[in-house]
Amino acid sequence: MKTLSKTRERFYWDRLRGDVEKWCRECHACGTRKVPKTRTKGRLQRYNVGTPFERMALYILGPFPVTAKGNRYVLVLMDYFTKWPEAILIPDQEASTVAEELVRSWISCYGVPMILHLDQGTNFNSALY
């Protein structure tokens, strides 16, 4: 805590740490600047899938050591209904690379899924949406 270290540089008394912590908790100016430390989490939801290849998950693992063909990452694709997994080696995480492999390895074989689940943020927005 920055306030505690600054106070210790100049002063010393019994229960200094407790007094400084109490002061910081009760200080109105400090309280208005600080944000809560707890992050709210969304509730888990159940996804009902009725047919094969309706909803598909996509995830990238890596980086791993470079292979002889220059690949460092593994693109993992899985169907929610059948639990059918596919693992494809890719050289990078670029959206264009992921999109090309998705079309070549999954869409050309099984068709376009209704829902594509990505849990890696906005890494792929430019190529997939």
N, C-alpha and C positions, 0 to 999 in steps of 0.2 A: 504494500500500500504506500503510495507516494507521500501522503500526508504524514504517515507514521515515520517514515525515514527522514523527512524534513524536520519533524519535531525532535527526533532523536539526535540530529546533528547539533542542535542548539540547547536542548534541555534534557533533564533526567529527573524523574520522581517515581515513587512507588506506584504500580498499576498504571503506568504511562500508556501501554497498549490498550487496555480496557477503556481508559478515558478518551483516547483518540477515536477508537471505534464507536463509542457512544456519541461523541461529538459529530462524527461524520453521518451516523444514522439519523440524528435529530436535526441536522443542519438543513434548513429549507432550501437554500441556494444549491447545495450539493444534490439534494433529492430531486430537484427539477431537471438537472442536467443528466442524471444517470438513468439508464434504461434498465428494465428488469433483466436479471441474468437467466431466468428460466425461459426456455423457448416452448411455445405451445405446439403440441403435436396434433396432427389431424387424427381422427378416429380411423381405425382399420375398417375397410369396407370389403364386403364379399362381392366378387364379380361373377355373375352367372353367365356362363357361355353355353350356347345351345347346339352349336355345330362345329365340326372341325374347321380349323383355319379362319375362324371368325375373329379371334383376338390373338395377337402375337406379341411376344416379348422380345426385346432386342437389348443386348448388353455387350460392352466391350471390356475385355480383360487385358491387363498388361500395364506397362511394358515388360516384355520378357527379353532374354538375350536374342540377338538377331540370328535368324536361321540362314541357311545357305542361299535361300532365294530372297533374302532381305526382308522377311516378315518379322514384326515385333509384337503384334497384337493379335488377339483372338476375338472374332465377332461371333457371339453366341446368339442364335435365334431359336425360339421355342414357341410351339403352339400351346395355348392354355388348355384346350379341350383334350387333345390326344397326348399332351406332354412330349411331343416329338421334338428332340433337340437337333440342332445343326451347329457345328463349330467350323468356322472358316478363318484361315490365317490371312491377315491383312498387314501391309507394311506401315500404315499410319492411321490416325483417327480422323482424318479429314472427312467432311460431310460427303464430298463427291466419291471418295473411295468406299465409304459405307453404303451409299446409295447404289453404286454400281454392283457391289457384291450382293446387296439385298435383292436387286432385280435379277442378277445372274443366278444366284444360288437358291432363292426361295420363290420369288414371284413367277419366274419362268417355269418352275416345276409345279407349284401348288396354287398359284393365283394370288390376287391381291387380298390381303386381310382387310376386314371391315375396320378393325381397331389395331393400331400399332402402339405398343406400350414401351416408352423409353423413360428410364429413370435417371438419366445423366444430364439433366438440365437442358440448356439450349444449344448443345454442341451440334445438333443436326438440323436446326431449323432451316438453314439456307438450302439444303438439298432435298429434304423430305416433305416440306410443307408448301 
